Amino acid sequence: MFAKKPRLAFNLRLRLLTSYMVLILVTLGVIALALFVLIGDRAPPPQPTYERLAALTQGLNYIDVITDIASDPNRRFLQEQVYDLLDVFAGTRKVRTLHILLAPDGTTVLHDSARQFEAGESIALRRDSYRSQQLAKVLSRGSQQFFGAFHDPGGGEWLYGGLVFGQQRFFAERAGHNDLWLLAEPRPTVSLQETLAVFGSALAPPLIQAGIAGFAFAIILAALISRNFARPLQRVAEAAIAVARGDYSAQAPVSGPPEARSLAESFNRMTAEVQASNTAQRDFLSNVSHDLKTPLTSIQGYAQAIVDGAAADNTAAARIIYEEAGRLNRMVVELTDLERLEAGKLSMSRDRIDIAQLAEGVVQSLAVVAERRGIRLTSRTAPTPAVIGDGDRLAQVMMNLISNALKYTPAGGAARITVERAGAGALVSISDSGIGIPRAELSRVFERFYQVDKARGPQRGTGLGLAIAREIVEAHGGRITVESRGRGKGAEFRVWLPAG
């Protein structure tokens, strides 16, 4: 078993590390794929297009030197010549030319080389803050640069670069109006294949290097995490192996992440309960072997004497056999009752019970026993709320507690039972001036088969009475506690039962 332990720990760490590695690789692959897809779907930046249009826009300077046509009688003819030149320019330069009127009441298309906009149709221009230093060097004084985008009626998006000249020619007679001359190109789109072709050689090396560095760091971190997570589990496994070999005192260190700490705490509670159960079982075997041996020896001896005719008084011998058999029968009944109580299979009646009256009846039935042993038994009762429960079982609890008080109180001592109201219920207290209970053993007196003094001789019981009493009280929704200041200082049992 010890040869397998390191291998199991190694396998656990290897599995955790492998799972982390697979997760990291899948994550890196998804990131890389998403990066290329997003780059492919993302439109390239507009700045290169703006610069290309700015270089072509310099060719529009010829408009600025055309003779003023505002008062010329051939104005319309000259205007058509300008538009023809714009169309030729658009055809030779593979661009789109537009003449736009910027007016206070809106933006109107006067000419479109692509014929998508009709003359007089409005257009929505989205302006960008971009400025071209190349174009700024050749502009005449007062001229302005325009860059941005617009959508034509067909739904296509276009990037434009344009000018407003310092001297107005076409509409100089209309104050507040400006002529905007535009060159436009469709907004470029890039496919995934083009992205890989253009950026693959530039992006792939740094991405691979960054991925390798991140993967190496993640592996180191995953190794540390898997080790820290596996170590507490390994310690729990070692403790489990020790318990399997019979060492019930083995404890798993409570360390590591919260889940591992919870597992270790649960394991330690389990081993503590197993150890307590084994201790109770050993106590039971010790008690039962003693308690069975004594009556069986008496039964066998007196029965043999009757058979051999050696008994001086057959009636007395038969009575002893009968009493010892009854003692054995009571032990069996107690064991059966306890098992049924713990399993919740023991049926109980539900009647209204006057606890004070019930306690007085039990005291009266044991008064003769107390007098025979020279013990002063007293009671003090007060009105209490009625309790719903099984009167016979509650009487059994009081009978057991008072009998223990009488059994373990020497002659000349005293035992007292008190019944009073306590909160929303009744409190029954049984105190004595007997041998007491050591403080270290107070928490165990209600365990099945547990004996405080394992050498009481004829006073020994089965160790089941208090366990049965606790089960009965808890079945009624109550609680039972015990207090003692130590050896020779007596003990006090308290039973609280809720009102019905």
N, C-alpha and C positions, 0 to 999 in steps of 0.2 A: 504493500500500500504506500509506503514511504517512497518507493522508487517511482511511483506514478505521479506523485504530487508536483515535482518541478515540471514534468511534462505537461500536466494539466494547466499549470500556470502559464507555461510558455505558449501552449495552444490558445489560451484565452487572449493573451497579449497579441499573438500573431493574428488572430481573427479580428481583433479590434483595429490593429494597425492596418491590416489589409482592407478592411471596410473603409477606414479613413482615406487610404490611398485611392481606392476606387472612387469615393465621393469627390475627392479633390480633382482627380483626372476628369471625371464627368463634368464637374463645375467649370474647369478650365476650358474644356471643349465647348461647352454651351456658351461661355463668355466669348471665345474666339469666333464661333459661328454667328452669334448675335451681333458682334462687332462688325463683321464683314457684311452681314445682311443690312444692318442699319446704315453702314456707310454707303452700300449700294443703293438703298432706297432714298438716302438723303441727297438733296440737291447740292451740287457743288457751290462754293461761295461765289457771290456775284462780282467780287472785286476784279477778277480777270476780265470778265465781260465788260465791266464799266471802263476799264483801261483801254480795251480794244475799241469801244464806242467813242471814247474820248479822243483817241488818235484819228478816227474817221470824222469826228465832229469838226476837226480843224478845216475839213474841206468845205464846210458851210460858210466859211468866212466870205465867200464870194457874194453871198446875199447881202452882206453889210455894205458892199461897195456898189450895189446896184443903184442906179439913179433913183432919187425920190420919186415915187409914182403916185403919191397922194393927190397931187394936183394935175398930173399928166392926163390929157384927154384919152390916151391909149392905155390907161391904167389897167383895164381888164385884160388887154392883150399881153402886157408885160407880166401881169400876175400869172397868166396861164403859162407864159414862158418859164417863169420861176418854178411852177409846179412840174412842168415837163422836165426841167433840169433835175428836180428832186426825184422824179421817177427814174430818170436815167442813172442818177447817182445811186439810187436804191438797187437798180438792176445790176450795175457794174460792181458794187461793193457787197452785194448779197445781204443787204440790210433793209429795214423798213423805215420810210421817212414819213413824218407827220408834221403838219403845221397846226398849232394849237393856239386858240385865243384865250388868254388869261384875263377874265373880266370879273368885276366885283360880284356879278350875279351868277357866276358859274364858269366852268371850263368847257370850251366848245371846240370840236374838231372842224378845221376848215379844209384840210386836205389829208388824205391817207393813201399812200402809194399802194397799199395792199387792198384798198377799196372795201375794207371791213366796216369802217365807219363812214356814214354818209355825211356830207357837208352840213354843218349846223347841228350835228348830233353831239350830245354831251359825253364826256369821258371822265372817269374817276382815276386820277393819278395818285399813286402812293409814293411819296418822296422819301429818298434816303439821304442821310447826312454825309455821304461820301463826297470827297472833293479830289479832283485829279490835279496834281502839281504840273504834269506835262501840259495839260490844257490851259492851266492858269498862265503859263508863260507867253502864250500867243493871243490871249483874249484882248480885245480892245477895252479902253477904259469904260467902266460902267456896265460891262457885260457880266452875266451871271451863268453859273453852271447849274444844271439840273440832272440828277440821277435818281432812279427809282424803278417802279414796276407798275404795270396796269394789265387788266384783262380785257380782251376784245370780245365782241358779241359772240364769237364762236367758242368762248370759254378758255382759250389759250392764254397762258401767262407770258408776258413780254417784259424784258429788262430794257430800259431806255437810258440814253444820255443825250442831253440837249443844251441849248443856249437861249438866252434872252439878250439881244444886243443892246448896247448902250443907246444907240439912236434908233428910234422907232420909224419904220418906213411905211408899212402897209396901212396902219390905222393911227397914224400920228394925229389925225383930226379928232380922235375920240380919247379924251383924257381918262386915265385910270385903266387903260387896256394895254396889254403886253403881248407881243408875238413870241411864242415859244416854238423853236424848231427842234424836232426830235429825230434821233436815229434809234431804232429798236431791234432787238434780236430775241428769239424765243428763249425762255429760261432753260438752260441746258440740264439734261438729266443724265445720270451715269448708271449703267447696269452693273450687276455684281461682277460680271466677267471683266468689264472695263476697270472696275475698282481693283480687282485682283491684279490686272495687268499693269495698272499705273502705280498702285500703292503697295502691291505685294512685295516687291523687292525692297521697298523702303520700310514697310511696316513689319514684315515677317521676322527679320533678324532681331530687332529690339523686343518684339512680342515674344519670340521664342526664348530669348535670354531672360526676359522678365518672368515668363512662365516657369523656366527652370529654377530661377532663384526663389520664386514664390513656392514652387513645389518642394524644393529642398527644405525651406524654412517650415512649411506646413508638415512635412514628414517628421522633422525634429519635434515640433510641437505636438503632433499626433502621438509620437512615441512616448513623450512625457505624460500626455493625458492618459493613454492606454495603460501605462505603467502605474500611474497614481490611481486609476480606477480598478485595475486588476489586483493591485497589492492588497487592499482591504478584503476583496473577495477571496484571495488566496489565503489570507489569515482566517477567514470564516471557514474555508474548506479544511484548513489544518485543525481548527477547533472541532469541526464535525468529525474528522477522522479520529481525534482523541476521544470524543464522546462515544463513537462507534466501538472503540477498544475498551470502553468501560470507565474512562476518566470523566466523570460527570462534573468535575470542578473546572473543566476547561472553559475559558472565556475568550470570546473574539474581541480584539481591540476595537473600540468605537472610533473610527477615523475615516477619512476620505470624504467623498461627496455625500450629500444628504441621503440619497438612496442607499448607499453602502452603509452609512451610519445607522439608518433605520433597520437594515437587514441585520447588522451586528447586534443592535439592541434587541430585536425580536429573537434572534438566536440565543442571546444570553438569558432572556426571559424564559425561553423554552427549556434550556438546560437547567435553569433554576427550578422550574416546575418538574422536570424529569427527576432531578436530584431529590426534590421534596417528595415526589411520588415514590421513589425507590426507598427513601428513608422511612416513609410511612408504611411501605410494604414490609420492610425489615422489622419495624416496630410491630406491625400486625402479626407477622410470623412468630416473633418473640412472645407477644401477648397471647396469641391463640394457642401456641404450643404449650405455654404454661397453664392457661385457663382450661384447655382441653385435657391436659395431662392429669391435673388434680382431680376433677370429678370422674374421669374415666378410671383412674387408679382406685378411687373409692368404690365406684360401681363394680369394677372387676374383683376387687378384694372381698367385698361383702357378698357378692354373688357367688364367688368360689367358696366362701365360708358356709353359705346356705346349702350349696350343693354337697359339700363335704360333711355337713352336719356339725360343723364346729362353731356355729354361731350361737352365742349364749341366749340371744333374744332375736328370733327370726323377724318379728314385727318391727323392732327397732332397726334391724339391718335393711329391711325392705323400705322403711321410711327414708333412710339415708340414701338408698339407691334412687328413690322417687325424687328427693330434693335435688340430688346431683343431676339427674336427667332433666329436671325442670330448668336448672341453671344452664345446661347445654342448649335446651330449647330456646331460652331467652336470648342467648347469644346468636343463634341462627335467625331468630325473629328480628333482632336489631340489625344484623347484616342485611337482611332482606328489605327492611324498612328504609335503611339508608340508601341502598341502591335505587329503590323506587322513588325516593324523595329527590335524589340527584338527577334522575332521569325524568322527573316531572310526571310520573305515572301513578303516584299515590293519590287516590281520590280523597278529598276533604269536604266535609259539610260546611255550609255557610249559614250560621245562626248568629243572632244577636246575643252577645255574651257580656255579662257583668264581671269584669276582671277581678274586682275586689271580692265579690262573693266566691268566685272560683278559687282565688288564692286562700281564702279562709277555709274552704273545704279541704284543700290539700294540706294546710297546716294542721287541721284537726286529725286527718288520717295519719299524720306522721308524729303526732304529739306523743303517742305511746313509745315509739322508737326513740325519740329524744329523751324521754324520761328514763327509759331503760339504760341509756348510755350516759346519763348524768349530765345532759346538756340542756341549757335553758333556751327554749324555742319560743319567740314572741313574734307578734305581728301588729302592724299598724296600717289601717286602710282608710282611704278617703274616697268620696264619690268621684267617679271617673266616667268619661264618655263610654258608651257601649262600643264593643269591638265586634266586627263581623268575622267569623271564622269557625274553626272546628274546636269545640270545647274539649273533647277528649285529647286531641293532640296538644293543645295549649296546657292542659292539666299535666300531660306527660312531660312537657318542658319544665314546669314548676316542680313536679315531683323529682325529676332528675337533678335539678339545681339544688333543691333543699336536701335531698338525700346525700349529694356530694358534700354539702356543708356539714351535715351531721356525721358523715363518714370520716371526714378529715379534720374534725374538731375534737380535741381530747376532752375527757371527762372534766367537768367544771367550767367548760367554755360556754359560749353563747352563740346562737344563730338568730337572725332577725330577717323578716320579710316585710317590705314596705310597698304599698300600692298608692299612687298619687297621679294627679293629672299633670301632664307635661306637654305643653303646646297643643297640637290637635290630635292628642292621643293619650294613652295610659302608659305609665312607667312602673315596672315591677323591679324592685331591688332586693337581692338576697345576699346578705353579708354574714360573715362568721369570724370568729377569733381563732381559727384553726392554724394549720401549718403553713398556709400561704403559698404563693407561687413566685419563683424567681423572676425578676424583671426580664431576663433574657429569654424566658420561655413563654411570656404572656401572649406573644403573637402566634404561638403554635398550639395553644390548648384546644382550639376548635378543629384541628386537623384530625381526620379519622385515624384511629389506632394509636394516637399519640398519648403517652403516659408521662406526666411530669416527674413522678418518682417511680422508677422502674424496679424498685425493691420494697414495695409496700406489703409484701406477703399476702395475707388473707384480705387486705383492703384493696387489692388490685382489681380493676375492672377490665372491660373489654376495650376501652379507649374509643367507644363509639357514641356514648351518651351525649357528650357536648357537640359532636359533629351532627348528630340527629337533631338536637335542640336548635342548632343554628339553621339547619335546613327548614325546620318547621316554622321558625320565626320569620325567616326571609320569604317563605311561601305565603305568609300573611302580610307581606309588605313592611315588616318591621326590621329591627336590628338588635343584635345582642353584643354586649361588650363586657370586658372584665378588667378589674383593677386590683393591684396588690402591691403593698410596699415591701414585699420580699418574704424570705423564710421566717416563719413563726409570727407573722404579723397579719394573718388572715387574708381574706379575699372578698371581693364584692362583684357579683354579676348583675348586670342591668339589662332588662328586656323592655324595649319600647315598641308599642303596637299602635298603629293609626286607628283613629275612630272610624266607625262604619258610617 
